[in-house]
Each structure stands twice: as structure tokens, then as C-alpha cells.
């Protein structure tokens, strides 16, 4: 069942050509087949962090008196997870077993076990920032979310770009990473209240895969006595996971399902969310709203795909319409880094076809970006509309539970 909200102003004709799952959810762009990834994914480039824009759609806060300076010695409490899970194998492996990314095949990470990321003081500071900014949270097409903290909080900006944090998470990705260049989402906060009034019936956030390469999901709220609000992951590649949800009538169980148990606030799970279908169940009971602090990341290598999906972010950014500008900046900065690397590192050659192919790979990605911005193409992926599953269950047996 396809999840879409409101009118889609871009790519209506292009949507007819997207690859759909049995349930109606699109698999979107095959990023591994993009020309720049297929031809240059083996290149070990490393781009710089994107700078703040010259201007934005609201004030970019440079300094604040009500926040401390970020200090990894004070605000982090880094502990290795007990294990990691790799794609396709989906069985526990040692936490240092993710191989380095050296080809167009990308990272082998599926997800980590929960691990400690923030100290008690770090959670306290982040929680206070979220409480200060929570009036800016919006009810979008999928959930209730606070975005833009990278622009409004110097502490968050310092934290997200801190080498200690990034270096720690890099071990799980298998490659150097930066915060997602769509800075509105670096990070965001999902609010899960103990209420039936969720955007999608029965869940805080429905089954979906992400529109960015990696996410770190940390809880920063009091979870003592909380019932529900569980992060769940289908332990299969996204294509097979969506088919399984369809076949079981949204009743995935047993070895196919991981339900994440966070030990306490400040703990995190790191996921290659672009490849793994996951959701957050409805909060049934809690001392305060469940606050998921969602940190989005992308490879620092401009020849590896950031997996940014413009259509998704346009829906999340419907209030101010910032997504096209941020998408433009993301691709301009990445392809600038790619060209800089080629100029600096390419070996001398008289092979003109080889040189032209390098440039055409970059040009193809810029052309794809321009087509998406103009609405000539679409990268739509949608999500699983669990409201429809829930209503059909109610019609069949008077309850929300359904058998496969």
C-alpha cells in the first residue's frame, strides 16, 4: 500500500515509470547503477563538509548564551555495540567486522546492536535544546518531527561535525562519513506521544526505508515505564522486506523482525537506513513524548551515493520549501569535490576517451539533479500505508491484529 500525502507537484509523468513493489511502494532510484557510482565508485575520494549557506529561509544562529560548547569528553559516552549485522547474512558479527568500502557495491552494514553514544550530560543538553525548539515541530505526511537544529543550535552543529563522533561511527559504516548535506535533517527529532492520534494509524512512523545513506537513532527522553514506541527493523533487504510485509498482511514476526531495546536515554542504533525497512510502533504509555534523535549521515567520498531522495524531503519540508535549495547545494558541493579530486589525483594519460568518461560521469549526475529539480524526473519512494492495513484488519475481525 502506497503512502502519499497531498498533491505531488513534480514529475507526475515520471512517476508512471518508477519501479514499484507489490505493495505499491516504489524502490526509487537504483543509486548503485548511477553512472558516477558504476564508473568511479572504486575511487577513494574524500570531500569536505558542506559549508553553511550564505542565507536560508530562517535565521542561522551563530552563537547562543543558553548552550554550552560541545565537548566530546563531557557529552559523549562511546561504547562499542555487542555486535553488528551485515547485509544478506543478517546474523550477529563482531563490531569491528564491517569491511572498508572500496567499490560501487557500497557498505555491508545492515545495523548495529544498541550502544552507548551520549553521556547523561549530553542527553541533558540535547533534551533542553529540543524542548526549546519543540514549538517548531510540524505534523507532516508521516509523523510529527522537529527539523533544522543544525541551523538553530551551535551545540548540535559542533556535535554533528565532531571528528570523535564521526570517527567512531565510521567504523560501522566502513567508510568516512559526514552529516547529511540536507542540513535540515542533520539531525531531526521524531515525537511519539501516548495517543491514538498518530499521522499513520497505529505507529509513530510507518514502515519505510530512508532517503539518505545512514542514520543513527538515539533516544533522548525518559523511557522508564514506557510501553510501545519500539524501533523495529525487518531483517531482509528492502525489496524482500516490502514483499514480506505484503505477504503477511503487515504481520512480520519471529526471526524476520528485530525489535530494538534501548537500555537507557543516550543509547543509539546505527543503520544503513537506505537499505533496511524499519518503523516505530505507537507509544501506549510514557512519562513524556518519545524523542528519537535521528542523525542522518552520508559518505564523505563524492563517488559513493549519498542516496538523497528529493521527493521525500520536499514532503517533509512542505512548510518552508527548502528541500530543492538544499538538494541543489548537496549535489553542487559533492560534484565539486569529485571534480577537485579528479584534477588533483588523476594520473597523466593521453587517453582522451578515459578523461572524457570521467567528466561525463560527473556531468550525468548534475544532469540527473537538474531534471529532478525541474520535475522532468522523479525519485519518489513513498512508504507503507499502515492505516490501510489497520482498517482492513478491523473490518475482517473487529481488531487491529491480522493473521498472515
C-alpha positions in Angstrom: 0.0 0.0 0.0 1.5 3.3 -1.1 1.8 6.1 1.3 1.4 9.6 -0.2 0.1 12.8 1.2 -1.3 15.8 -0.6 -0.7 16.7 -4.3 2.6 15.9 -6.0 3.6 19.0 -7.9 6.6 17.4 -9.5 7.2 14.6 -12.0 3.7 13.4 -12.5 4.6 11.8 -15.8 7.9 10.5 -14.4 6.1 8.8 -11.6 4.4 6.4 -14.1 7.9 4.9 -14.8 9.2 4.3 -11.3 9.7 0.7 -10.2 7.1 -0.4 -7.7 6.9 -3.1 -5.2 3.9 -5.5 -4.9 2.6 -3.3 -2.1 2.8 -0.2 -4.2 5.9 1.3 -2.5 8.5 2.4 -5.0 12.1 1.2 -4.8 13.1 4.6 -6.2 16.4 5.3 -7.8 19.0 2.5 -8.1 21.8 4.6 -6.8 24.4 1.8 -7.5 23.6 2.0 -11.2 24.2 5.7 -11.5 27.0 6.5 -13.9 29.2 8.2 -11.4 28.9 5.3 -9.0 29.3 2.5 -11.6 32.4 4.1 -13.2 34.0 5.8 -10.2 32.7 4.1 -7.1 36.1 2.4 -6.6 37.9 5.8 -6.3 38.9 6.6 -2.8 38.0 10.3 -2.7 37.2 12.4 0.3 35.2 15.6 0.1 34.9 18.4 2.6 31.9 19.1 4.8 29.4 21.4 3.1 29.6 25.0 4.5 26.6 26.8 5.9 24.7 28.7 3.1 25.0 32.4 2.6 21.4 32.7 3.5 18.5 30.5 4.4 14.7 30.6 4.9 15.1 31.5 8.6 17.9 32.8 10.8 21.0 30.8 11.0 22.1 31.1 14.7 25.8 31.6 15.0 26.0 31.9 18.9 23.8 31.2 21.8 24.1 32.0 25.5 21.8 29.2 26.6 24.0 26.3 25.2 27.4 25.0 26.2 30.3 24.4 23.8 30.2 20.8 22.6 32.9 18.7 24.3 33.3 15.0 23.4 34.9 14.3 26.8 31.7 15.6 28.5 28.9 15.0 26.2 29.8 11.6 24.6 30.0 8.2 26.2 31.1 6.0 23.4 30.9 2.2 23.9 31.1 -0.4 21.1 28.0 -2.4 20.4 28.0 -6.1 21.2 27.7 -6.9 17.6 26.8 -5.6 14.1 24.6 -7.2 11.5 25.7 -7.3 7.8 23.5 -7.2 4.7 22.3 -10.5 3.4 23.8 -12.6 6.2 21.7 -10.9 8.9 23.4 -12.7 11.8 25.5 -11.1 14.6 29.1 -10.4 13.7 32.0 -8.8 15.7 31.6 -5.0 15.9 34.8 -4.4 14.0 34.0 -6.8 11.2 32.5 -4.3 8.6 34.9 -4.2 5.6 36.0 -1.0 4.2 34.1 0.3 1.2 36.3 0.1 -1.9 33.8 -0.5 -4.8 30.5 0.6 -6.2 28.9 -2.1 -4.1 29.0 0.2 -1.0 28.7 -0.6 2.7 27.9 -4.1 4.0 26.3 -2.7 7.2 22.7 -3.6 7.9 22.5 -2.3 11.5 24.4 -2.4 14.8 23.2 -3.6 18.2 22.3 -0.7 20.5 25.3 1.1 22.1 26.0 4.0 24.3 26.6 7.2 22.4 25.7 10.2 24.6 26.6 10.8 28.3 24.0 11.8 30.8 25.1 15.4 30.4 25.0 15.1 26.6 21.4 13.8 26.8 20.5 16.6 29.2 21.9 19.3 26.9 20.2 17.8 23.7 16.9 17.4 25.6 17.0 21.0 26.7 17.6 22.2 23.1 14.8 20.1 21.8 12.4 21.4 24.4 13.5 25.0 23.5 12.8 24.3 19.8 9.8 21.9 20.0 7.2 24.6 19.1 8.7 24.4 15.6 7.8 20.7 15.2 5.4 20.0 12.3 2.9 17.3 11.7 3.9 16.1 8.2 2.7 13.4 5.8 4.2 10.6 8.0 4.9 11.8 11.6 5.5 14.7 13.9 9.0 16.0 13.5 11.3 18.8 14.5 13.9 19.7 11.9 16.5 22.4 11.4 18.6 22.0 14.6 21.8 22.2 12.6 20.9 25.8 11.7 19.5 26.9 15.1 21.9 25.2 17.6 25.6 25.8 17.6 26.0 22.9 20.0 24.3 20.5 17.6 26.4 21.8 14.7 29.6 21.2 16.7 28.4 17.8 17.7 27.4 16.6 14.3 30.8 17.6 12.7 32.9 16.4 15.7 35.8 14.1 14.5 35.5 11.9 17.6 31.8 11.2 16.9 32.3 10.8 13.1 35.4 8.6 13.5 33.5 6.3 15.9 30.5 5.8 13.6 32.8 5.4 10.6 33.9 2.0 11.9 30.3 0.7 11.5 29.7 2.3 8.0 33.0 1.0 6.7 33.8 4.4 5.2 34.3 8.1 6.3 31.0 10.0 6.7 29.7 13.5 7.1 26.4 14.7 8.4 23.8 14.6 5.6 24.2 17.8 3.5 20.5 18.5 3.6 21.2 20.2 6.9 17.5 20.5 7.9 17.7 16.8 8.6 21.1 16.8 10.4 19.6 15.9 12.8 15.8 15.8 13.2 13.7 14.7 16.2 10.5 12.5 16.0 7.9 13.0 18.7 5.9 10.0 19.8 3.1 10.7 22.2 1.0 8.2 24.1 -2.1 8.8 21.9 -4.1 7.2 19.2 -3.8 10.4 17.2 -0.8 9.4 15.1 -0.4 10.6 11.5 -0.4 7.0 10.3 -2.8 4.8 12.3 -1.1 2.6 15.0 2.5 3.8 14.5 4.7 6.8 15.3 6.5 6.3 12.0 5.3 3.7 9.4 7.4 1.0 7.6 9.8 2.8 5.3 13.4 2.9 4.1 15.4 6.2 4.3 16.1 8.9 1.8 19.7 9.2 3.0 22.5 6.6 3.3 22.9 6.1 7.1 21.0 7.1 10.3 21.9 7.0 13.9 18.8 6.8 16.0 19.2 7.7 19.7 16.6 8.1 22.4 16.9 11.3 24.5 13.6 11.0 26.5 12.8 9.2 29.8 12.0 5.7 28.8 11.3 4.3 32.3 7.9 2.6 32.2 7.4 3.3 28.5 5.1 0.9 26.7 5.4 0.8 22.9 7.4 3.2 20.9 9.7 0.5 19.7 12.0 0.7 16.7 11.5 -2.4 14.5 13.6 -3.5 11.6 12.8 -6.2 9.0 15.9 -8.3 8.7 15.9 -8.5 4.9 17.0 -6.4 2.0 14.4 -3.7 1.4 12.9 -5.3 -1.7 12.3 -8.6 0.1 11.2 -6.8 3.3 8.4 -4.9 1.5 7.2 -8.1 -0.2 7.2 -9.8 3.2 5.1 -7.0 4.7 2.6 -7.5 1.8 2.5 -11.3 2.1 1.9 -11.3 5.9 -0.6 -8.5 5.8 1.7 -6.4 7.9 2.3 -9.1 10.5 6.1 -9.7 10.3 7.2 -11.8 13.2 9.9 -14.2 14.5 13.4 -14.2 13.1 12.4 -11.8 10.3 11.8 -8.9 12.8 14.2 -7.1 15.1 12.7 -5.0 18.0 15.3 -2.7 19.4 15.6 -2.4 23.1 17.4 0.7 24.3 19.0 0.3 27.7 18.6 4.0 28.6 18.5 7.5 27.1 21.6 8.3 25.2 21.8 4.8 23.6 21.8 4.6 19.8 21.5 2.2 16.9 23.3 2.9 13.7 21.6 1.7 10.5 22.1 1.7 6.8 18.6 3.0 6.6 18.5 3.4 2.9 18.7 -0.4 2.6 16.7 -1.5 5.7 12.9 -1.2 6.1 12.0 0.0 9.6 9.3 1.7 11.7 8.4 2.9 15.2 5.4 1.5 16.9 2.7 3.6 18.7 3.6 4.8 22.2 0.9 3.4 24.5 2.3 4.7 27.8 5.2 7.1 28.7 6.2 9.7 31.2 6.9 12.1 28.3 6.8 12.0 24.5 9.2 9.5 23.0 12.0 11.7 21.5 14.0 10.0 18.7 17.1 12.0 17.9 17.8 11.0 14.3 21.2 11.8 12.9 21.5 11.5 9.2 24.8 10.8 7.5 26.3 10.3 4.0 29.6 9.1 2.7 32.3 11.7 2.5 33.5 10.1 -0.7 31.7 12.0 -3.5 31.9 8.9 -5.7 29.8 6.9 -3.3 26.0 7.7 -3.4 24.5 9.9 -0.7 21.1 8.3 -1.6 19.3 11.6 -1.1 15.7 11.4 -2.3 14.4 14.9 -3.3 10.8 13.8 -3.4 10.8 12.7 0.3 12.5 15.8 1.6 10.1 18.0 -0.4 7.2 16.4 1.5 9.0 16.8 4.9 9.9 20.4 4.0 6.4 21.4 2.7 6.2 24.2 5.3 9.1 26.3 4.0 10.1 24.6 0.8 13.8 24.4 1.5 14.4 20.9 0.0 15.2 21.9 -3.6 17.7 24.5 -2.5 19.4 22.1 -0.1 19.4 19.3 -2.7 21.0 21.7 -5.2 23.7 22.6 -2.7 24.3 18.9 -1.8 24.9 17.9 -5.4 26.9 21.1 -6.3 29.2 20.5 -3.3 29.6 16.8 -3.9 30.3 17.1 -7.6 32.6 20.0 -7.0 34.6 17.7 -4.6 34.5 15.0 -7.3 36.0 17.3 -9.9 38.6 18.6 -7.4 39.7 15.0 -6.7 40.0 14.2 -10.4 42.0 17.3 -11.1 44.4 16.6 -8.2 44.7 12.8 -8.3 44.2 11.5 -11.9 47.3 10.1 -13.4 48.7 11.7 -16.6 47.3 10.0 -19.7 46.8 10.6 -23.4 43.6 8.5 -23.4 41.1 11.2 -24.3 38.1 8.8 -24.0 39.2 7.8 -20.5 39.3 11.5 -19.5 36.0 12.4 -21.2 34.3 9.5 -19.4 35.4 10.8 -16.1 33.8 14.2 -16.8 30.7 12.7 -18.3 30.1 10.6 -15.1 30.1 13.9 -13.1 28.0 15.6 -15.8 25.4 12.8 -15.8 24.8 13.2 -12.0 24.5 17.0 -12.4 22.0 16.5 -15.3 20.0 14.0 -13.2 19.9 16.5 -10.4 18.7 19.3 -12.7 16.0 17.0 -14.1 14.7 16.2 -10.6 14.7 19.9 -9.7 12.7 20.8 -12.8 10.3 17.9 -12.3 11.3 16.2 -15.5 12.1 13.1 -13.5 11.1 11.7 -10.1 12.9 9.8 -7.4 9.7 9.0 -5.4 9.8 6.1 -2.9 6.8 6.6 -0.6 6.2 4.4 2.5 3.9 1.5 3.6 0.5 3.0 4.5 -0.2 1.0 7.6 -3.5 2.9 8.1 -5.0 0.9 5.3 -3.7 -2.4 6.8 -5.2 -1.5 10.2 -8.6 -0.6 8.7 -8.7 -3.8 6.7 -7.9 -5.8 9.8 -10.7 -4.1 11.7 -13.1 -5.0 9.0 -12.1 -8.6 8.9 -12.1 -9.5 12.6 -13.0 -6.4 14.6 -9.5 -6.0 15.9 -6.3 -4.4 14.7 -4.4 -7.7 14.6 -4.4 -9.7 11.4 -3.2 -13.1 10.5 -0.9 -13.6 7.6 
